[in-house]
Structures are given as C-alpha cells and as structure tokens.
Amino acid sequence: MSPSDSSSNTRRPDLRNLPGLLVLVGAGKMGGALLEGWLQFGIDPRKVAVLEPRPSPQIAALVDHGLQLNPAPHALANVAAVIIAVKPQVASEVLPALEPMIAASTVVISIMAGRTLKFISGALEKRCALVRAMPNTPAAIGRGITVAVPRDASAEQCQLADLLLSAAGVVEWIADEFLMDAVTAVSGSGPAYVFLLAESLAQAGVAAGLPAPLAAKLARETVAGSGELLRRSELDAAALRQNVTSPGGTTAAALQVLMSKNGLGALIKEAVATATRRSRELAG
C-alpha cells in the first residue's frame, strides 16, 4: 500500500503476527474501541500494553490473559507501534513520557483530534515515524472510516498502521496534512450531522401528527436502512435519491424544499466550511 494513495480498505485484518509490542496510550471510548477490534481480529493480549489511569473492568480483566496494564514506559522494549488515543488537552503532559519506548522501528500513530504532526513530534522531543489519523465514532462498532497521513514512516510502518486502524473500519490515506481539517469536518463531525437528521425527521413526524415513539422509530430505521443501502449499492447518493423520487410525487415536493437555494445542500456546505475553519483554529 502506498500511503500517498487513497485506497479503501475492505479486507479483514489479521493481527496474529505483529512484529513487536503494541502500546495503547489512552483507552477511553475510541482507544477502547480500537482495542476491542484488535482482540476480535486475533491479537494476542500478551503483545499489548495499555497506559490508562482509569481502565475499564473489561481491560483490567485482560491482565489475566497477559496484557500489560500501566507498565513503566522505560521497561517496554521491541515496541512496534504506539497508538496515542488521549484527549488532545493532555497531550503536552502525556507525550514526553513516551519517548523511552520509541525506537527507530516504532511507528507512532495519533488519533488525537486537531494535533498536528509537527505538534506530536515536538511533544515527543524526537523525530520518529509518525502517522496522524482521524477516525469517527462508528469505529465503536467496527463501521468507522479513518483518514491517515504519514511523516517519516516507511512503507512497512504505514502498512502496520493501516492494519491496526482497519480494525475499526475503512482506512483512507492522504499525502497532504492540510486536508485533515476538512476530513475532520466531513467524517469526524459527520455522524453528528446524520444524528441531527434523524432527530429532526422524528420531530417533523410528530409535528405532522405521528406519535412520538413511532416517529422516532421511523426516523431511526429510515436513516440506518438508507445508510446501509448506500454502503452496499454500486450507485452514488445522487442516483439513489433520484430512484426514490417520482416526478410530481410526495418525495419530489419535499426535495423541492430541501434542495432550494438556501436548503439542505447549502446548509451542509456552510456547516462543513465552518467546522473546517474551527479545526484549523484549534490546531493553531
């Protein structure tokens, strides 16, 4: 795989033969989801170390299966990959302590929102193989999409990063880190837009006279089912929309409102542009 190429990853990851130790720094919602995916796809808990001050009972229980929980960083050797999944606000405090475990062969993968490759390198106080990645919340069920950008990482290190990230869903690679702010605005924040659509659709159903529980179920299943149809279909979103729309029918009447000059398309475009700007502001 070339990290400069954008390529969808649909294979089932096989994590049984990692070249060294895997260190997860931060095991909250996203870090925990990655760990769950790695275990599901065959990683040996004895090849994993987790640095997490408040581990879940599920993670603590893995100690009985050989997982290392909160070992001293200087005691860790042959580390193939370090995955940084802490909140970006504590990065300056956490990252310098990781330096002893990072060797020339180690790839450091950050999934911290807004923290640039330059920031990560500076906080680690050494130049090393880096991958900055942006997953989204459907990673919690293995259906996320992650965009990654490398710096000073070999092809083998990028392949390892791709394998680890693919346990949470599809992985795409870019060469230009500047695009990560737009990625954040589209796929990172995107699930919230979809949830808002479901929320608004349910509220509109109630306003049209439906009982609230029925309106909520209709909205939930419509959004979920349409998303699955979009995922499985060879047609693009525009073609699928057109297939649902009969000339002069109810859907056409509704779309006339949604696709007006100041309708949904314009609002989404403005929202993504605003989120992109905010991402750049937060990154400094």
Backbone as numpy.savetxt, mean C-alpha at the origin, in Angstrom:
# Nx Ny Nz CAx CAy CAz Cx Cy Cz
12.97 -8.61 -13.26 12.13 -7.41 -13.26 13.00 -6.17 -13.26
12.71 -5.22 -14.08 13.39 -3.94 -14.07 12.60 -2.95 -13.25
13.22 -2.37 -12.18 12.46 -1.45 -11.35 12.06 -0.19 -12.05
12.67 0.10 -13.19 12.30 1.30 -13.93 11.07 1.09 -14.80
10.66 -0.18 -14.92 9.49 -0.50 -15.71 8.29 -0.66 -14.81
7.12 -0.21 -15.27 5.88 -0.42 -14.53 5.29 -1.75 -14.97
5.23 -2.70 -14.04 4.76 -4.03 -14.41 3.91 -4.60 -13.32
2.70 -5.04 -13.67 1.78 -5.58 -12.68 2.27 -6.94 -12.21
2.19 -7.13 -10.89 2.63 -8.37 -10.28 1.40 -9.17 -9.88
1.14 -10.26 -10.58 -0.03 -11.07 -10.26 0.35 -12.47 -9.80
1.64 -12.76 -9.68 2.04 -14.09 -9.28 1.83 -14.29 -7.79
1.77 -15.53 -7.38 1.68 -15.88 -5.96 3.10 -15.85 -5.39
3.37 -14.99 -4.42 4.74 -14.92 -3.90 5.13 -16.18 -3.15
6.37 -16.57 -3.27 6.91 -17.73 -2.55 8.04 -17.22 -1.66
7.80 -17.23 -0.36 8.75 -16.64 0.59 9.49 -17.70 1.40
9.56 -18.90 0.87 10.19 -19.98 1.63 11.71 -19.93 1.59
12.29 -19.23 0.63 13.74 -19.29 0.45 14.36 -17.89 0.47
14.08 -17.13 1.51 14.68 -15.81 1.63 16.18 -15.93 1.83
16.98 -14.98 1.29 18.43 -15.08 1.38 19.00 -14.69 2.74
18.17 -14.26 3.67 18.66 -13.86 4.98 17.51 -13.50 5.88
17.81 -12.78 6.95 16.81 -12.39 7.92 15.97 -11.22 7.40
14.69 -11.22 7.73 13.78 -10.15 7.39 13.42 -9.42 8.68
13.64 -8.10 8.70 13.36 -7.31 9.91 12.22 -6.35 9.61
11.14 -6.47 10.38 9.99 -5.58 10.26 10.04 -4.58 11.40
10.12 -3.30 11.05 10.18 -2.23 12.05 8.83 -1.53 12.08
8.04 -1.83 13.08 6.68 -1.31 13.16 5.69 -2.35 12.67
4.84 -2.82 13.58 3.88 -3.87 13.21 2.47 -3.42 13.57
2.12 -2.20 13.14 0.76 -1.71 13.29 -0.12 -2.30 12.20
-1.09 -1.52 11.72 -2.04 -2.05 10.75 -1.37 -2.47 9.46
-0.54 -1.59 8.87 0.07 -1.94 7.58 1.21 -2.93 7.76
2.07 -2.70 8.75 3.15 -3.64 9.00 2.62 -5.01 9.37
1.57 -5.03 10.20 0.96 -6.30 10.58 0.34 -7.02 9.41
-0.25 -6.24 8.49 -0.84 -6.85 7.28 0.23 -7.49 6.41
1.38 -6.82 6.28 2.48 -7.39 5.52 2.98 -8.69 6.17
3.15 -8.65 7.49 3.62 -9.84 8.19 2.64 -11.00 8.00
1.36 -10.72 8.10 0.35 -11.77 7.89 0.45 -12.35 6.49
0.68 -11.48 5.51 0.83 -11.96 4.14 2.07 -12.81 3.98
3.18 -12.39 4.59 4.42 -13.18 4.48 4.24 -14.56 5.08
3.58 -14.63 6.22 3.36 -15.92 6.86 2.45 -16.80 5.99
1.44 -16.18 5.40 0.52 -16.91 4.54 1.24 -17.52 3.34
2.25 -16.81 2.86 2.95 -17.27 1.66 4.27 -17.97 1.97
4.36 -18.51 3.18 5.39 -19.50 3.43 6.64 -19.08 4.15
6.73 -17.84 4.64 7.95 -17.47 5.32 8.07 -18.22 6.64
9.28 -18.62 6.96 9.57 -19.28 8.22 9.67 -18.21 9.31
8.86 -18.27 10.36 8.95 -17.26 11.42 10.35 -17.11 12.01
11.17 -18.15 11.91 12.53 -18.06 12.43 13.41 -17.13 11.61
12.93 -16.75 10.41 13.69 -15.84 9.57 13.15 -14.41 9.64
12.34 -14.14 10.68 11.73 -12.83 10.84 12.05 -12.27 12.23
12.40 -10.99 12.26 12.53 -10.25 13.51 11.59 -9.05 13.44
10.89 -8.78 14.52 9.94 -7.67 14.57 10.35 -6.72 15.68
10.46 -5.45 15.32 10.72 -4.39 16.31 9.42 -3.61 16.49
8.76 -3.83 17.60 7.45 -3.22 17.85 7.22 -3.12 19.36
7.14 -1.91 19.90 6.99 -1.77 21.36 5.68 -2.29 21.91
4.63 -2.31 21.09 3.32 -2.81 21.54 2.82 -3.89 20.58
3.45 -5.06 20.60 3.04 -6.12 19.66 1.67 -6.67 20.00
0.95 -7.07 18.97 -0.34 -7.71 19.18 -0.14 -9.09 19.79
-1.17 -9.65 20.43 -1.04 -11.02 20.96 -0.68 -12.04 19.87
-1.18 -11.81 18.65 -0.87 -12.74 17.55 0.62 -12.73 17.22
1.22 -11.54 17.22 2.65 -11.45 16.94 3.46 -12.01 18.10
3.06 -11.68 19.32 3.76 -12.21 20.49 3.75 -13.74 20.50
2.65 -14.33 20.04 2.54 -15.79 20.03 3.51 -16.43 19.05
3.94 -15.67 18.04 4.86 -16.23 17.05 6.27 -16.45 17.61
6.54 -15.88 18.77 7.84 -16.12 19.41 8.03 -17.62 19.66
6.94 -18.30 19.99 7.01 -19.76 20.23 7.38 -20.52 18.96
7.22 -19.87 17.81 7.55 -20.51 16.53 8.88 -20.01 15.97
9.63 -19.25 16.78 10.96 -18.84 16.39 11.13 -17.40 15.99
10.03 -16.64 15.86 10.14 -15.22 15.51 10.88 -14.47 16.62
11.77 -13.57 16.22 12.49 -12.74 17.18 11.70 -11.45 17.41
11.38 -11.17 18.65 10.60 -9.98 18.99 11.46 -9.01 19.78
11.65 -7.84 19.21 12.41 -6.74 19.82 13.84 -7.12 20.22
14.58 -7.78 19.32 15.99 -8.02 19.61 16.79 -6.72 19.47
17.96 -6.69 20.04 18.84 -5.52 19.89 19.30 -5.44 18.44
19.19 -4.28 17.78 19.59 -4.18 16.37 21.03 -4.62 16.11
21.95 -4.35 17.04 23.35 -4.72 16.79 23.56 -6.23 16.88
22.56 -6.96 17.39 22.67 -8.41 17.49 22.17 -9.14 16.25
21.62 -8.39 15.30 21.05 -9.00 14.10 22.07 -9.03 12.98
22.27 -10.21 12.41 23.25 -10.37 11.33 22.58 -10.99 10.11
23.25 -10.85 8.95 22.75 -11.42 7.70 21.32 -10.96 7.42
21.10 -9.66 7.53 19.77 -9.09 7.31 19.59 -8.83 5.82
18.65 -9.53 5.20 18.40 -9.36 3.77 17.59 -8.11 3.49
16.61 -7.83 4.36 15.72 -6.69 4.13 15.22 -6.14 5.45
15.12 -4.82 5.49 14.52 -4.12 6.62 13.31 -3.38 6.07
12.14 -3.66 6.61 10.92 -3.00 6.17 10.51 -2.01 7.26
10.48 -0.74 6.92 10.17 0.31 7.89 8.70 0.68 7.74
7.91 0.36 8.78 6.47 0.59 8.73 5.99 1.39 9.94
6.87 2.27 10.43 6.49 3.12 11.57 5.78 4.36 11.05
5.13 5.08 11.96 4.50 6.35 11.58 5.59 7.35 11.21
5.37 8.14 10.15 6.42 9.05 9.70 6.84 10.06 10.76
5.98 10.36 11.72 6.32 11.33 12.75 7.46 10.86 13.65
7.63 9.54 13.79 8.67 9.03 14.68 9.90 8.54 13.92
9.93 8.78 12.61 11.01 8.26 11.78 12.37 8.77 12.23
12.47 10.05 12.53 13.76 10.63 12.92 14.31 9.99 14.19
13.43 9.53 15.04 13.83 8.89 16.29 14.20 7.42 16.08
13.46 6.74 15.23 13.60 5.29 15.07 14.73 4.91 14.13
14.86 5.60 13.01 15.76 5.15 11.95 17.24 5.08 12.34
17.80 6.05 13.05 19.24 5.96 13.36 19.61 4.69 14.12
18.71 4.15 14.93 19.01 2.95 15.70 19.11 1.70 14.83
18.64 1.78 13.58 18.66 0.61 12.70 19.99 0.43 11.99
20.82 1.44 12.01 22.06 1.44 11.22 22.94 0.20 11.46
23.09 -0.30 12.70 23.99 -1.45 12.91 23.61 -2.71 12.15
22.34 -2.88 11.81 21.92 -4.12 11.15 21.99 -4.05 9.63
22.30 -2.88 9.09 22.23 -2.68 7.64 23.61 -2.85 7.02
23.73 -3.83 6.14 24.99 -4.10 5.42 24.82 -3.72 3.95
25.87 -3.89 3.19 25.82 -3.55 1.76 24.79 -4.41 1.03
24.57 -5.62 1.50 23.63 -6.53 0.83 22.18 -6.31 1.28
21.95 -5.48 2.27 20.62 -5.27 2.84 19.85 -4.25 2.02
18.61 -4.53 1.73 17.73 -3.54 1.10 16.77 -3.01 2.16
16.70 -1.70 2.25 15.80 -1.03 3.20 14.56 -0.59 2.44
13.41 -1.07 2.88 12.13 -0.78 2.22 11.29 0.06 3.17
10.94 1.25 2.77 10.12 2.12 3.60 8.71 2.22 3.03
7.71 2.03 3.90 6.33 2.26 3.49 5.75 3.46 4.24
6.64 4.32 4.76 6.20 5.52 5.46 5.67 6.56 4.47
4.49 7.05 4.72 3.91 8.06 3.83 4.70 9.36 3.92
5.02 9.91 2.76 5.61 11.24 2.69 7.10 11.32 2.96
7.72 10.27 3.41 9.15 10.31 3.72 9.95 9.93 2.48
10.76 10.88 2.00 11.48 10.71 0.75 12.71 9.82 0.92
13.24 9.38 -0.21 14.49 8.60 -0.18 15.62 9.41 0.45
15.67 10.69 0.15 16.70 11.56 0.74 16.56 11.62 2.25
15.34 11.77 2.73 15.10 11.81 4.17 15.53 10.50 4.83
15.12 9.37 4.23 15.43 8.07 4.82 16.93 7.85 4.90
17.63 8.16 3.81 19.07 8.00 3.78 19.74 8.87 4.83
19.28 10.11 4.97 19.85 11.01 5.95 19.59 10.55 7.37
18.39 10.04 7.64 18.06 9.58 8.98 18.83 8.33 9.37
19.13 7.48 8.38 19.92 6.28 8.65 21.41 6.59 8.79
21.80 7.79 8.35 23.18 8.26 8.44 24.15 7.39 7.64
23.63 6.75 6.59 24.51 6.02 5.69 23.79 5.82 4.36
24.55 5.70 3.31 23.98 5.42 2.00 23.84 3.91 1.84
22.64 3.47 1.48 22.40 2.04 1.37 21.34 1.82 0.29
21.09 0.56 -0.02 20.07 0.21 -1.00 18.71 0.52 -0.42
17.95 1.39 -1.11 16.66 1.84 -0.59 15.54 1.58 -1.60
14.37 1.31 -1.06 13.14 1.26 -1.85 12.08 2.01 -1.05
11.50 3.02 -1.67 10.36 3.72 -1.05 9.09 3.19 -1.68
8.14 2.80 -0.85 6.92 2.17 -1.37 5.69 2.81 -0.75
4.62 2.85 -1.52 3.33 3.38 -1.05 2.25 2.32 -1.28
1.92 1.54 -0.24 0.79 0.61 -0.33 -0.51 1.34 0.02
-1.62 0.67 -0.12 -2.89 1.25 0.33 -3.63 0.26 1.23
-4.70 0.71 1.85 -5.32 -0.08 2.92 -5.90 -1.44 2.49
-6.32 -1.65 1.24 -6.74 -3.02 0.89 -5.63 -4.06 1.02
-4.41 -3.61 1.29 -3.33 -4.56 1.60 -3.70 -5.43 2.79
-4.57 -4.93 3.66 -4.97 -5.68 4.85 -5.66 -6.99 4.49
-6.22 -7.08 3.29 -6.86 -8.33 2.84 -6.14 -8.91 1.62
-4.90 -8.47 1.41 -4.12 -8.98 0.28 -4.56 -8.45 -1.06
-5.34 -7.37 -1.09 -5.87 -6.85 -2.34 -5.43 -5.39 -2.57
-4.30 -5.03 -1.98 -3.80 -3.68 -2.15 -3.05 -3.51 -3.46
-2.64 -2.28 -3.70 -1.69 -2.00 -4.77 -0.61 -1.12 -4.19
0.63 -1.46 -4.49 1.79 -0.75 -3.97 2.60 -0.22 -5.14
3.04 1.02 -5.04 3.95 1.60 -6.02 5.29 1.81 -5.33
6.37 1.41 -5.99 7.70 1.46 -5.38 8.70 2.15 -6.30
9.67 2.83 -5.67 10.73 3.49 -6.41 12.06 3.18 -5.70
13.09 2.74 -6.43 14.34 2.34 -5.80 15.42 3.43 -5.88
16.42 3.29 -5.02 17.64 4.09 -5.15 18.81 3.25 -4.67
19.83 3.14 -5.52 21.05 2.38 -5.20 20.76 0.93 -4.86
19.70 0.38 -5.43 19.35 -1.02 -5.19 19.64 -1.84 -6.44
20.24 -3.00 -6.25 20.53 -3.89 -7.37 19.25 -4.54 -7.88
19.36 -5.20 -9.02 18.21 -5.91 -9.58 17.73 -6.98 -8.61
18.67 -7.67 -7.96 18.30 -8.72 -7.01 17.59 -8.13 -5.78
18.07 -6.99 -5.32 17.44 -6.35 -4.17 16.04 -5.84 -4.51
15.87 -5.33 -5.72 14.53 -4.91 -6.16 13.59 -6.10 -6.29
14.12 -7.21 -6.76 13.30 -8.41 -6.88 12.85 -8.91 -5.51
13.74 -8.82 -4.52 13.37 -9.20 -3.17 12.30 -8.27 -2.62
12.47 -6.96 -2.83 11.48 -5.99 -2.39 10.13 -6.26 -3.06
10.16 -6.55 -4.35 8.94 -6.85 -5.09 8.23 -8.07 -4.51
9.01 -9.07 -4.17 8.45 -10.31 -3.61 7.78 -10.03 -2.27
8.45 -9.27 -1.42 7.90 -8.98 -0.10 6.65 -8.11 -0.18
6.69 -7.11 -1.03 5.54 -6.21 -1.16 4.35 -6.89 -1.83
4.62 -7.86 -2.69 3.54 -8.52 -3.42 2.68 -9.40 -2.53
3.13 -9.65 -1.30 2.29 -10.39 -0.36 1.05 -9.60 0.03
1.06 -8.29 -0.24 -0.09 -7.43 0.08 -0.92 -7.10 -1.15
-0.52 -7.58 -2.33 -1.27 -7.30 -3.55 -0.37 -6.99 -4.71
-0.89 -6.25 -5.66 -0.17 -5.89 -6.89 0.94 -4.89 -6.58
2.06 -5.00 -7.31 3.17 -4.06 -7.15 3.50 -3.44 -8.50
3.65 -2.13 -8.51 4.09 -1.40 -9.69 5.35 -0.62 -9.34
6.28 -0.52 -10.30 7.54 0.19 -10.08 7.61 1.43 -10.97
8.16 2.49 -10.40 8.42 3.72 -11.16 9.87 4.11 -10.97
10.37 4.96 -11.85 11.76 5.42 -11.76 11.86 6.82 -11.17
10.79 7.60 -11.23 10.81 9.00 -10.82 10.08 9.17 -9.48
10.83 9.46 -8.42 10.22 9.60 -7.10 9.22 10.74 -7.04
9.37 11.74 -7.90 8.46 12.88 -7.91 7.01 12.43 -8.09
6.80 11.29 -8.78 5.45 10.79 -9.04 4.78 10.23 -7.80
5.55 10.00 -6.73 4.97 9.37 -5.55 3.90 10.22 -4.89
3.97 11.53 -5.04 2.92 12.37 -4.45 1.59 12.16 -5.16
1.63 12.02 -6.48 0.41 11.72 -7.23 -0.07 10.31 -6.94
0.86 9.37 -6.77 0.48 8.01 -6.39 -0.25 8.02 -5.06
0.27 8.78 -4.11 -0.36 8.90 -2.81 -1.78 9.43 -2.95
-1.96 10.43 -3.82 -3.27 11.06 -4.00 -4.26 10.14 -4.69
-3.78 9.26 -5.58 -4.69 8.39 -6.33 -4.95 7.08 -5.58
-3.91 6.29 -5.34 -4.14 4.97 -4.73 -4.00 4.98 -3.22
-3.10 5.80 -2.67 -2.95 5.85 -1.23 -4.20 6.38 -0.55
-4.70 7.51 -1.03 -5.93 8.10 -0.49 -7.18 7.56 -1.17
-7.02 6.91 -2.31 -8.16 6.47 -3.12 -9.20 5.64 -2.41
-8.82 4.71 -1.51 -9.87 3.95 -0.83 -10.87 4.84 -0.09
-10.39 5.96 0.46 -11.31 6.88 1.15 -12.33 7.46 0.18
-11.90 7.72 -1.06 -12.84 8.25 -2.05 -13.93 7.22 -2.36
-13.51 5.97 -2.47 -14.46 4.90 -2.77 -15.44 4.71 -1.61
-14.91 4.76 -0.38 -15.79 4.62 0.78 -16.77 5.79 0.86
-16.31 6.98 0.48 -17.21 8.13 0.46 -18.31 7.93 -0.58
-17.95 7.33 -1.71 -18.97 7.05 -2.72 -20.04 6.13 -2.17
-19.61 5.07 -1.47 -20.58 4.14 -0.88 -21.42 4.84 0.18
-20.78 5.66 0.98 -21.49 6.40 2.02 -22.52 7.35 1.41
-22.11 8.07 0.39 -23.01 9.04 -0.25 -24.14 8.34 -0.98
-23.85 7.20 -1.61 -24.88 6.45 -2.32 -25.94 5.95 -1.35
-25.48 5.48 -0.18 -26.44 5.02 0.84 -27.30 6.17 1.33
-26.69 7.31 1.58 -27.45 8.48 2.05 -28.47 8.93 1.00
-28.07 8.87 -0.27 -29.00 9.25 -1.34 -30.16 8.27 -1.43
-29.87 6.98 -1.17 -30.93 5.98 -1.17 -31.95 6.26 -0.08
-31.48 6.64 1.11 -32.38 6.98 2.21 -33.23 8.20 1.83
-32.56 9.21 1.22 -33.29 10.41 0.80 -34.35 10.08 -0.24
-34.13 9.02 -1.02 -35.11 8.61 -2.04 -36.20 7.72 -1.47
-36.12 7.41 -0.17 -37.19 6.66 0.47 -36.85 5.26 0.93
-35.61 4.79 0.70 -35.25 3.44 1.13 -34.99 3.39 2.63
-35.28 2.26 3.28 -34.87 2.09 4.68 -33.33 2.13 4.76
-32.82 2.73 5.82 -31.37 2.92 5.93 -30.57 1.62 5.82
-30.95 0.53 6.49 -30.17 -0.71 6.37 -30.13 -1.24 4.93
-31.26 -1.16 4.24 -31.29 -1.63 2.85 -30.44 -0.74 1.96
-30.54 0.58 2.16 -29.74 1.50 1.35 -28.26 1.26 1.56
-27.85 1.01 2.82 -26.44 0.76 3.13 -25.96 -0.53 2.46
-26.81 -1.58 2.51 -26.41 -2.85 1.89 -26.34 -2.73 0.37
-27.31 -2.05 -0.23 -27.29 -1.85 -1.67 -26.04 -1.09 -2.10
-25.69 -0.05 -1.36 -24.50 0.73 -1.70 -23.23 -0.10 -1.54
-23.10 -0.80 -0.42 -21.92 -1.62 -0.15 -21.72 -2.68 -1.24
-22.77 -3.44 -1.52 -22.64 -4.53 -2.48 -22.46 -4.02 -3.91
-23.06 -2.88 -4.22 -22.89 -2.31 -5.56 -21.46 -1.86 -5.79
-20.89 -1.17 -4.80 -19.51 -0.71 -4.93 -18.55 -1.90 -4.95
-18.76 -2.85 -4.05 -17.87 -4.01 -4.00 -17.97 -4.86 -5.26
-19.19 -5.11 -5.71 -19.37 -5.94 -6.90 -18.86 -5.27 -8.16
-19.09 -3.97 -8.26 -18.60 -3.24 -9.44 -17.08 -3.22 -9.47
-16.47 -3.07 -8.29 -15.01 -3.11 -8.23 -14.45 -4.45 -8.66
-15.10 -5.52 -8.23 -14.65 -6.85 -8.62 -14.85 -7.08 -10.11
-15.96 -6.59 -10.67 -16.19 -6.70 -12.11 -15.12 -5.93 -12.88
-14.78 -4.75 -12.41 -13.74 -3.95 -13.05 -12.40 -4.67 -12.99
-12.10 -5.30 -11.86 -10.83 -6.03 -11.72 -10.75 -7.21 -12.68
-11.85 -7.92 -12.85 -11.81 -9.14 -13.65 -12.00 -8.88 -15.15
-12.62 -7.78 -15.50 -12.96 -7.53 -16.90 -11.75 -7.06 -17.70
-11.74 -7.42 -18.96 -10.72 -6.91 -19.87 -11.07 -5.52 -20.38
-12.30 -5.08 -20.14 -12.74 -3.76 -20.57 -12.29 -2.70 -19.58
-12.07 -1.48 -20.06 -11.71 -0.40 -19.15 -12.96 0.16 -18.48
-12.76 1.07 -17.54 -13.88 1.60 -16.76 -14.89 2.32 -17.65
-14.41 3.06 -18.64 -15.33 3.80 -19.51 -16.23 2.86 -20.28
-15.67 1.76 -20.78 -16.48 0.80 -21.54 -17.50 0.11 -20.65
-17.10 -0.23 -19.44 -18.05 -0.85 -18.51 -19.18 0.11 -18.16
-18.85 1.38 -17.98 -19.89 2.38 -17.71 -20.86 2.47 -18.87
-20.34 2.49 -20.07 -21.20 2.60 -21.25 -22.10 1.37 -21.39
-21.60 0.20 -20.97 -22.40 -1.02 -21.07 -23.62 -1.00 -20.14
-23.51 -0.24 -19.06 -24.62 -0.15 -18.11 -25.65 0.90 -18.52
-25.25 1.76 -19.44 -26.04 2.96 -19.74 -26.87 2.79 -21.01
-28.18 2.69 -20.84 -29.09 2.66 -21.99 -29.48 4.09 -22.36
-29.47 4.42 -23.66 -29.85 5.78 -24.07 -31.24 6.15 -23.56
-31.34 7.30 -22.93 -32.61 7.78 -22.46 -33.13 7.12 -21.20
-32.33 6.22 -20.61 -32.78 5.49 -19.42 -32.41 6.18 -18.12
-32.63 5.46 -17.01 -32.40 6.04 -15.69 -30.91 6.31 -15.44
-30.04 5.37 -15.85 -28.61 5.57 -15.65 -28.11 6.76 -16.44
-28.58 6.91 -17.67 -28.18 8.06 -18.50 -28.61 9.36 -17.85
-29.78 9.38 -17.24 -30.26 10.59 -16.57 -29.38 10.94 -15.38
-29.00 9.93 -14.62 -28.12 10.17 -13.47 -26.73 10.61 -13.91
-26.19 9.97 -14.94 -24.85 10.32 -15.41 -24.80 11.73 -16.00
-25.91 12.20 -16.51 -25.95 13.57 -17.02 -25.61 14.56 -15.90
-26.04 14.24 -14.70 -25.71 15.07 -13.54 -24.25 14.85 -13.12
-23.86 13.59 -12.98 -22.53 13.27 -12.47 -21.42 13.68 -13.43
-21.72 13.71 -14.75 -20.69 14.02 -15.74 -20.82 15.44 -16.28
-21.55 16.27 -15.56 -21.64 17.68 -15.95 -20.31 18.39 -15.74
-20.22 19.62 -16.20 -18.96 20.37 -16.13 -18.38 20.41 -14.73
-19.22 20.57 -13.73 -18.77 20.63 -12.35 -19.15 19.38 -11.57
-19.27 18.27 -12.29 -19.73 17.02 -11.68 -18.61 16.21 -11.06
-18.85 14.92 -11.00 -17.94 14.02 -10.27 -16.53 14.02 -10.85
-16.41 13.99 -12.18 -15.08 13.97 -12.79 -14.25 15.17 -12.40
-14.87 16.35 -12.44 -14.16 17.58 -12.09 -13.79 17.58 -10.61
-14.68 17.09 -9.77 -14.41 17.06 -8.33 -13.27 16.10 -7.99
-13.27 14.92 -8.63 -12.19 13.96 -8.39 -10.85 14.53 -8.85
-10.85 15.17 -10.00 -9.62 15.77 -10.51 -9.09 16.82 -9.54
-9.99 17.65 -9.02 -9.59 18.68 -8.06 -9.11 18.05 -6.75
-9.78 16.99 -6.31 -9.41 16.32 -5.07 -8.02 15.70 -5.18
-7.74 15.03 -6.28 -6.42 14.40 -6.47 -5.33 15.47 -6.56
-5.60 16.56 -7.25 -4.62 17.65 -7.34 -4.35 18.24 -5.96
-5.39 18.40 -5.16 -5.23 18.95 -3.82 -4.44 18.00 -2.93
-4.75 16.71 -3.00 -4.02 15.72 -2.21 -2.56 15.64 -2.64
-2.29 15.77 -3.94 -0.91 15.75 -4.44 -0.13 16.92 -3.87
-0.73 18.11 -3.90 -0.06 19.30 -3.33 0.22 19.11 -1.85
-0.77 18.55 -1.13 -0.59 18.36 0.31 0.51 17.35 0.60
0.61 16.31 -0.21 1.67 15.33 -0.04 3.04 15.98 -0.19
3.17 16.87 -1.18 4.45 17.56 -1.38 4.75 18.50 -0.23
3.72 19.15 0.31 3.93 20.03 1.47 4.41 19.24 2.68
3.80 18.09 2.92 4.17 17.28 4.08 5.57 16.71 3.95
5.98 16.42 2.70 7.32 15.89 2.47 8.37 16.98 2.60
7.95 18.23 2.60 8.90 19.33 2.71 9.57 19.64 1.41
